[in-house]
Structures are given as structure tokens and as C-alpha cells.
Amino acid sequence: MDETIWATVRTAREWLDVANGTGEAELTCRVLKLTEEVGEVAAAWIGTLGQNPRKGVTHTRPDVVAELADVAFTALVAIESLGLDARTVLANCAGKVAERVAPPADPTPSAPA
């Protein structure tokens, strides 16, 4: 990921620390902020489908993608707020996923050529 992302995550965490403190209630709010952001993803997706007949189509897929990015960024800030390095945590998570989705090794030996 671009270094700008990690620097901005740290800056956002520092800004929140100064503005709101770092007590347990504040950390709880930062974690719960994810729920709010996920709700915005859901609302945008519903809006792309026109599911609410009163409102009709109110969002586009790019709107949904922007909301998903907000979720990802908010999660990174929450990780940093809990005292961990978001880059390391995300890299570890990606490593676990990579192991799970790796194609299985072929158990049959190759025939001699």
C-alpha cells in the first residue's frame, strides 16, 4: 500500500487522540464506528438496487465502493488506536488469507518425461 495511506491512518489516530482522548470509552467508540460505516455501505447498496420504492435508485456502485473504503480506513484507524501497527496487522491477515486460498498442491507425482 502507498505510504500516504499509513501516514494518514497515523495522523487520523493522533487527531482523534487529541480531540477525544484515548480512554476505554473513546476506544469503544472507534471500534463501534465500524458498525456505522458498514451501515452506510448497506444503505448505499440498497440505494443502488432501488430497494426502497419511496426513494428509488439513490446510489451507484462507485458510491458503494467509496463507503467500503471508509470501512477499511476506519478499521485501520481502530487498529492503530488499540496500540498496534495497522500495516503489520493487515500484512499478517493477508498472509493467513493467502494460505487459505492458495491452490492445493497436486498430490500425484509427475510422470517421468
Residue pairs with C-beta under 8 A, 6 or more apart in sequence:
1 87
1 90
5 73
5 76
6 86
6 87
8 73
9 73
9 76
9 77
9 80
9 86
10 80
12 73
12 77
13 77
13 80
13 81
16 26
16 30
16 77
16 81
17 81
20 26
20 29
22 81
26 81
27 81
27 82
30 74
30 77
30 78
30 81
31 78
31 82
33 74
33 78
34 71
34 74
34 75
34 78
37 67
37 70
37 71
37 74
38 71
40 67
40 70
41 64
41 67
41 68
41 70
41 71
43 59
44 59
44 63
44 64
44 66
44 67
45 59
45 64
46 52
46 59
47 55
47 57
47 58
47 59
47 63
48 57
48 59
48 60
48 61
48 63
48 64
49 57
50 56
50 57
50 58
52 58
76 86
76 90
77 86
79 85
79 86
79 89
79 90
80 86
